[in-house]
Amino acid sequence: MNISALKRELDGMKIEDNPAIAQQKSRDFYWYSPVLKRQLENVTADLVVSPKNQAEVVRVLAACHRLGIPVTPRGAGTGNYGQAMPLSGGVVLSLAEMSEITTIASGRVICGPGAILADIDRATRTHSGQELRLHPSTYNTASIGGFIAGGSGGVGSINFGGLRDFGNVIRLRVVTMEAEPKVLDLTGEDLHKVTHAYGTNGIIVEVEMPLTASYDWIDVIVGFDSFMGAARYGNALGCQDGLLTKLITPIAAPVPQDYFKRHQRFFRSGQSICLVMVAPHSLDAFLAFTRREGGEVVMNAASMSEEEKKGLPPTFELAWNHTTLRALRVDPAMTYLQSLYPFPNQLALVEKMDAMFPGEVFSHLEFVRFDGNITCFGLPLVKFTTEERLDEIIRLHEENGCPIFNPHRYTLEEGGMKQTDDIQLAFKREADPQGLLNPGKMIAWENPDYDYRSGKTFLFKGLQRAG
Ligand SMILES: Cc1cc2nc3c(=O)[nH]c(=O)nc-3n(C[C@H](O)[C@H](O)[C@H](O)COP(=O)(O)OP(=O)(O)OC[C@H]3O[C@@H](n4cnc5c(N)ncnc54)[C@H](O)[C@@H]3O)c2cc1C
């Protein structure tokens, strides 16, 4: 790989070749998974390039195309599956500096891919009382481009569904990796070409996102004697069309007691909980509903003093993948899975899976609205023993009708639906004919005949260079 020639071509741009910094910028939260930790530990880029604008992105992609150097985009590096890790080395393209918010209008915001989600909301709230429809629990650190290319949903999904649902992204401007890179504006059905594609088929250089009315969301935690009590309550709350919530998260004991260090004082021993974010105008009705359902409000931020709230992270930083992070901080032997409990049997499936692995798997649900129905995802915590046992737990979920989006794999297909995404593959043929964008992440490109049902793990040949 002719990195010296590339450096000459990029003269005047911000580049970083210090090996320690290049390695740091080559990592994400892959270490959440003991499997990925083992596989990806040695992955590192040769160069980190930080373009300031679209013209510089075009320049980098044209130069790397000419020299045959791989390019892996990076937002804030909070992805979980080695998504932003350059398996074949080359360039890490940091979009962090392209963070300008250029337009805020009724129902929409236009900004650079590097804009941090919380910064976007700060601007849109001040400007016009609006906020993003959904955000990951990494709201305070993650970029909008990284969320669109690597994320799936999060806080707000109880109202709006997932990122790839129609209408949750308005427009993306994407640069292709060709001799003369093209700049394309994608809308409507075409958005599926690049959303959740890990940057394997284009670099997002501008985003246009829909906005909704903003509120000073109130954090509430409701306690239950049993986990199924919390799960049934979460489901019923999600179905209350008149109550505006943004987060509904049942979590089984003893996770809150053992891992939510700053909140421990609120929980009785053995109590399972449901985390909720509720709009201020819904609070009274929400409390009445909770009383009727037999929930015990153990924390209500609306009735706490500033002194009492001091040091407490927002509730969403106990939810989604922050639950796993908090467990890992206390017990490095913990890991997790991502499951779906399909509508309409979600509660029966939750009950069955919750009972199946006592002391080994701890239930954590996130309620969402999908295609008009309330159902839930699971991000259960798993006490890790061996990779074989982890695979067995996954198999048992799938055999019982709960699909697993395996967070212990670095490819799009194994982490997703275990099938080729023909739309993304076709777009990669157009937009990255040499296969230089984030290599190794799309199996359909690397090995079109790969059998996803083989039970084996796909091992990208290009990874060997780093290993
Ligand atoms: C504690 C924790 C909690 C999390 N909670 C959630 C959650 O609630 N919901 C959720 O969906 N995810 C969650 N995640 C995963 C991750 O935080 C989100 O997906 C986040 O939005 C990623 O943003 P980022 O800027 O860090 O992206 P990165 O990690 O930098 O990148 C993510 C992917 O997008 C690609 N990419 C980045 N920028 C671009 C670009 N401009 N063009 C093309 N491709 C690009 C990268 O190559 C990579 O494949 C969580 C992760 C952690 C560690």
PDBQT file of the ligand as one rigid body, heavy atoms in Angstrom, charges set to zero:
ROOT
HETATM    1  C1  LIG A 501     -23.147   2.522  25.075  1.00  0.00    +0.000 C 
HETATM    2  C2  LIG A 501     -23.679   2.371  23.687  1.00  0.00    +0.000 A 
HETATM    3  C3  LIG A 501     -25.034   2.558  23.447  1.00  0.00    +0.000 A 
HETATM    4  C4  LIG A 501     -25.572   2.435  22.147  1.00  0.00    +0.000 A 
HETATM    5  N1  LIG A 501     -26.925   2.602  21.945  1.00  0.00    +0.000 NA
HETATM    6  C5  LIG A 501     -27.423   2.488  20.689  1.00  0.00    +0.000 A 
HETATM    7  C6  LIG A 501     -28.812   2.692  20.440  1.00  0.00    +0.000 A 
HETATM    8  O1  LIG A 501     -29.583   3.019  21.323  1.00  0.00    +0.000 OA
HETATM    9  N2  LIG A 501     -29.257   2.552  19.167  1.00  0.00    +0.000 N 
HETATM   10  C7  LIG A 501     -28.419   2.274  18.121  1.00  0.00    +0.000 A 
HETATM   11  O2  LIG A 501     -28.869   2.182  16.979  1.00  0.00    +0.000 OA
HETATM   12  N3  LIG A 501     -27.092   2.108  18.325  1.00  0.00    +0.000 NA
HETATM   13  C8  LIG A 501     -26.585   2.203  19.577  1.00  0.00    +0.000 A 
HETATM   14  N4  LIG A 501     -25.241   2.051  19.784  1.00  0.00    +0.000 N 
HETATM   15  C9  LIG A 501     -24.351   1.893  18.644  1.00  0.00    +0.000 C 
HETATM   16  C10 LIG A 501     -23.775   3.281  18.186  1.00  0.00    +0.000 C 
HETATM   17  O3  LIG A 501     -23.574   4.153  19.220  1.00  0.00    +0.000 OA
HETATM   18  C11 LIG A 501     -24.695   3.989  17.295  1.00  0.00    +0.000 C 
HETATM   19  O4  LIG A 501     -24.934   3.251  16.157  1.00  0.00    +0.000 OA
HETATM   20  C12 LIG A 501     -24.134   5.353  16.904  1.00  0.00    +0.000 C 
HETATM   21  O5  LIG A 501     -25.124   6.078  16.317  1.00  0.00    +0.000 OA
HETATM   22  C13 LIG A 501     -22.927   5.308  16.006  1.00  0.00    +0.000 C 
HETATM   23  O6  LIG A 501     -22.502   6.628  15.743  1.00  0.00    +0.000 OA
HETATM   24  P1  LIG A 501     -20.966   6.989  15.591  1.00  0.00    +0.000 P 
HETATM   25  O7  LIG A 501     -20.860   8.398  15.131  1.00  0.00    +0.000 OA
HETATM   26  O8  LIG A 501     -20.199   6.637  16.789  1.00  0.00    +0.000 OA
HETATM   27  O9  LIG A 501     -20.596   6.023  14.384  1.00  0.00    +0.000 OA
HETATM   28  P2  LIG A 501     -19.274   5.083  14.108  1.00  0.00    +0.000 P 
HETATM   29  O10 LIG A 501     -19.167   4.103  15.181  1.00  0.00    +0.000 OA
HETATM   30  O11 LIG A 501     -18.137   6.034  13.938  1.00  0.00    +0.000 OA
HETATM   31  O12 LIG A 501     -19.698   4.485  12.756  1.00  0.00    +0.000 OA
HETATM   32  C14 LIG A 501     -20.773   3.570  12.644  1.00  0.00    +0.000 C 
HETATM   33  C15 LIG A 501     -20.767   2.978  11.228  1.00  0.00    +0.000 C 
HETATM   34  O13 LIG A 501     -21.088   3.986  10.288  1.00  0.00    +0.000 OA
HETATM   35  C16 LIG A 501     -20.036   4.170   9.336  1.00  0.00    +0.000 C 
HETATM   36  N5  LIG A 501     -19.980   5.620   9.102  1.00  0.00    +0.000 N 
HETATM   37  C17 LIG A 501     -19.720   6.604  10.000  1.00  0.00    +0.000 A 
HETATM   38  N6  LIG A 501     -19.843   7.808   9.426  1.00  0.00    +0.000 NA
HETATM   39  C18 LIG A 501     -20.175   7.589   8.129  1.00  0.00    +0.000 A 
HETATM   40  C19 LIG A 501     -20.422   8.450   7.003  1.00  0.00    +0.000 A 
HETATM   41  N7  LIG A 501     -20.385   9.772   7.109  1.00  0.00    +0.000 N 
HETATM   42  N8  LIG A 501     -20.721   7.873   5.814  1.00  0.00    +0.000 NA
HETATM   43  C20 LIG A 501     -20.786   6.523   5.681  1.00  0.00    +0.000 A 
HETATM   44  N9  LIG A 501     -20.566   5.678   6.701  1.00  0.00    +0.000 NA
HETATM   45  C21 LIG A 501     -20.269   6.203   7.904  1.00  0.00    +0.000 A 
HETATM   46  C22 LIG A 501     -18.805   3.581   9.986  1.00  0.00    +0.000 C 
HETATM   47  O14 LIG A 501     -17.872   3.095   9.036  1.00  0.00    +0.000 OA
HETATM   48  C23 LIG A 501     -19.408   2.449  10.781  1.00  0.00    +0.000 C 
HETATM   49  O15 LIG A 501     -19.603   1.345   9.951  1.00  0.00    +0.000 OA
HETATM   50  C24 LIG A 501     -24.702   2.153  21.068  1.00  0.00    +0.000 A 
HETATM   51  C25 LIG A 501     -23.336   1.972  21.318  1.00  0.00    +0.000 A 
HETATM   52  C26 LIG A 501     -22.815   2.077  22.594  1.00  0.00    +0.000 A 
HETATM   53  C27 LIG A 501     -21.338   1.894  22.814  1.00  0.00    +0.000 C 
ENDROOT
TORSDOF 0
